[in-house]
Amino acid sequence: QVQLVESGGGVVQPGRSLRLSCAASGFTFSNYAFHWVRQAPGKGLEWVAVISTDGRDLYHADSVKGRFTISRDNSKNTLYLQMNTLRAEDTAVYFCAKDKTAAAAYYFDSWGQGTLVTVSS
Amino acid sequence: EIVMTQSPATLSVSPGERATLSCRASQSVRSKLAWYQQKPGQAPRLLIYSASTRATGIPARFSGSGSGTEFTLTISSLESEDFAVYYCQQYNNWPSITFGQGTRLEIK
């Protein structure tokens, strides 16, 4: 059974950094592209970033480009999101989401439970 | 950026009745359209992809239709567990994928 467990969220001051992790189990992690999707409190969903199976191809939303970096460690079955220069508007629940395919179809058939990041002074 | 517009924002329907949710794209996304269900405090769940293909384990009462710019999610006979927020998502214009703002399906 697919399981995705995020961690690393918390309260952080504007301008500081945070790294989120997503531990995967129940399937062959290295066979799938992965994404981060976020949801501000009471708002809709916003795609954040995608990474290919081997970690070589990365794309980030314009809203986080240059500040956030997605990465993965296939030996540890773990996905990461390094978030630098955080802003108040980055406050959200961050979900890791498994792509339906290896080639990054860009829709998501499994999601973690999410981890809340609050950016506030 | 492709803007996805869902209507209505809130839909009130009685259990056992049919619900029809709409999603419109600002430009053609072909059939690259997914639907998700989200309940309070939970992650979204994939219902439909490729506009009309049910995801694994999704009951047959959920169906999707449409292509180009107009899409519909139909729930044929509502059950209590179906009351939730529903999002459409286009993935034609990757990596700039976008979601609709959501339709809240509530009990009438």
Interface residues (C-beta under 8 A of the other chain):
Chain A: G44 L45 E46 W47 V50 Y59 A61 F95 K100 A104 A105 Y106 Y107 F108 D109 W111 G112 Q113 G114
Chain B: K32 A34 Y36 Q42 A43 P44 R45 L46 Y49 A55 T56 Y87 Q89 Y91 W94 P95 S96 I97 T98 F99 G100 Q101 G102
